[in-house]
Amino acid sequence: MCGRYKIVTDAQALYDAFQVEAELNAASLARYNVAPATVQLVILSEGGHRVARWHHWGLIPHWAKDKTIGYKTINARGESVAAKPAFRAAFRQRRCLVPATGFYEWKVQDGGKQPYLIRPASGGLISFAGLWETWAGPEGEVRSFTIITTEPNELMARIHDRMPAIIPREYYTRWLDPALQDPAQIQPMIGSYPTGELQAIPVGRQINNARSQGPELIEPAGEPLA
């Protein structure tokens, strides 16, 4: 599962990573505790060009009767995403990249659950494999997304049994290409990310509160997993 992540970046870094202009309310984007059912930035293809758009986290299929289904669709399992009714059309035609600078997961241990921040070992942005949809609701159009998850790599297996699928930069163009619709060609792009590219750092339990924000959330609360 991927239920929390962070994105702390700026417009220039987003352009450097994705070659896309992103409209930000301020010069930087600093969201230290991104939770489901919030509106977040995704990268997708429109008219053959990459664009940055704000979408609701929790995919709402076009056939949904109401938007509450989005609470159950924040993630899509990579192993079954091509067949699940809520995701299969988007998997073929509406893939997106979800930019992030890290994500959180909780390890069960004596005394409760210890939260970890998993981030790129070299810093900077990574991108989760995402899907997006448009839903026509009674109050207007709602654009939404989900994050695909996959089996953990060696590092993540010490914390949790799932992890977000991270798309390597060399696959960005292929992943976003709506003309690529064969699941057999899409599926290989969502394998587990190399262990050596990530580091896991224990952080304080204040991250448990979805309303908590601020740089103090990522202060180390112990040594990184070796």
N, C-alpha and C positions, 0 to 999 in steps of 0.2 A: 504494500500500500504506500501511496505518497499522499499524506494528508496535510503537510505543511512544508513550505519552502521559503526562501528569501531571495529578493532581488534588490541589490544595492549597486546602482550603476548610474550612468548619465547618457545623454543623447549621442555623444561622440563615440562612446564605447559600444553602444548598440549599433551605430552605423558601421564601425570597424568590424564588428562580429558578423553582421547580417546584411550589410550594404542596403540599409533601409532607414528612411527618416522616421523618427518617432516623435510624436507630439506629446510633450510632457508638461504638466502644469507648472513645474519648476525646472531649474536647470538640471536637477538630478532626480533620480527615482530611488527612494530609500524605504523599502518595505522589508522589515526584518522578520516578520511573522505573517506570511501570507496563508490565509485559511480558506477553506471551501466557502462557496456562496458569496464570494466577493468578486469584483470586476478587476481583471488583470490583463496584462499585455501579452499578446500572441503575435507571431509572425506567420503570414500566409501568402498565398499567391492569388493575385487578382489581375485578370487580363494579361497574364504573362509577366507580371512584375511583382516583386516582393513588397508587401505593405505591413505596417504595424497597426493592429486594431485592439480595441478593448473588448474583452469578452467575459461573460459570467462563468465562474468555475463551477462546473456541474452540468454536463451535457444534457440538453433537452432535445430529444429527437423531434423531427418535424411532425410526426404523427401523435405526439404526446397530448393527452387531454388537458393537462395542466403542468406547470413548471416544477411541481414538487418532486418529480422524478429525478431532478438534478441533484438532490441530496444523496441519491444512490449511485450516481454515475460520475463521481469525481475522478474515478480511475477506471481503466479498461484493462483487463488481463491480456497481455500480448499473445498468450497461447490460444485464446479463443476469440480475440477481437474481430477476426474476419468472418465469424459465423454468428455472433450475437446480434439480435435484431436492433438493439439500440445503437450499435456501432458499425455494423458491416458496410452500410452505404458510405458513411464518412471515411472509413478506412480505405475505401477505394477512391474516393473523389475529394475529400475535404480534410486533408492532413495539415497540421500546423506545427510550428516550433514554439515551445514555451520557454522563453529565456529566464535564466535563474543564475544566482551566484552561490547556491547551495540548497540543501534540503535537510529536513530534520527527521529522525527516527528514534524510537524508544526501545531500549534494551531491557528486558525483564531480568531483574536480579534481586538479590536479598535486599529488602528495604524498599522495594517498589520498582518503578520504571525510571531508568536513567536516560534522559534525552541526549542525543548526539547531533551535532552539526556535521554533515558530510559535505565537503566542498572540494573544488578542484585543487589539486596539490600545487599547481602553478598559479592559482588565482584566476581572476577574470570570469567570463561568462561561460556557462554551459547551456545546453538546450535539451529539454525533455521532448520526447515524441508525443505529440498531441493530435487530437481530432477536434473539428469544430462543426457546429450546426447552426442553422437559423430556424427559429420557431416563431410562428405568428400567434401571439397571445392577444387577449382581449384589450390589453393596454398598449399594443404595438409589437414591433419586432424585437425579439430577444436573441442575441448572438451568444453562444455558449461554447465551452470546450471541456475536454477531459484529458487527463494525463495517462498514457499507457505505462503499465508496470511489467516487469519481467523478473526472472529468477535472479537472486543476488549473486554478485561476484564474491570472491574470497573474503574481502574486507567486510562487505555488508552481511555476509552469512553469519558473522560473529555478533551482529546486532539484531537482524530481522530476516524473515524468509522471503521478502520482496524488496524491490527497489524500482525507482522510476527508470524507464528506458531512456538512455541518453544518446542522442544522435551525434555521431562524430561530424566535425565540420565539413569533411569531404563529401558527406552524404546530404548536405542541406538542400542542394538544388534538386537532387533526385527525390528526396522525401516530399518536397513541396510540389512536385510536378503532378498536376491533376490528370495528365494524360497517362500516367503510369497507374494502371488499375488492376494489375494481376497480383493477387495476394501472395503468390509464390515468389514474386520479385520484390515485394514490399517487406515481407516478413523478416528476411535476413538482416534488415537494417535495425531491428530492435532487440539485438542480443545484449547480454550483460556488458557493461562498460569495463575496461581494463582496471584491475585493482590498483595498479601503480599510479593511475591518473587521479586518484581521490585520496583524501585523508578524513579521518573521523575524529572529532574533538568533543569531549563531554562538555555540556553547558548546563546552566542552572535551570531549575524547574519552573522558573517564571515563564518560560516558553510555553508551558502547558496552557496558559490562559490565552485564548485566541485574540483577546483585545490588547495584549501586551505588545509594545513596540519599542524600538530604540536600540542603539548599539550595545547597550549592556547585556542584551539577550545573547550575544555571541561571545561574551567573555568566557574563556576556558575555565572549566570547573575541575580540571584534572589533566592528566597527560593524554596526548592522542593515542589511539590504538596503534600499537607497533606492528 
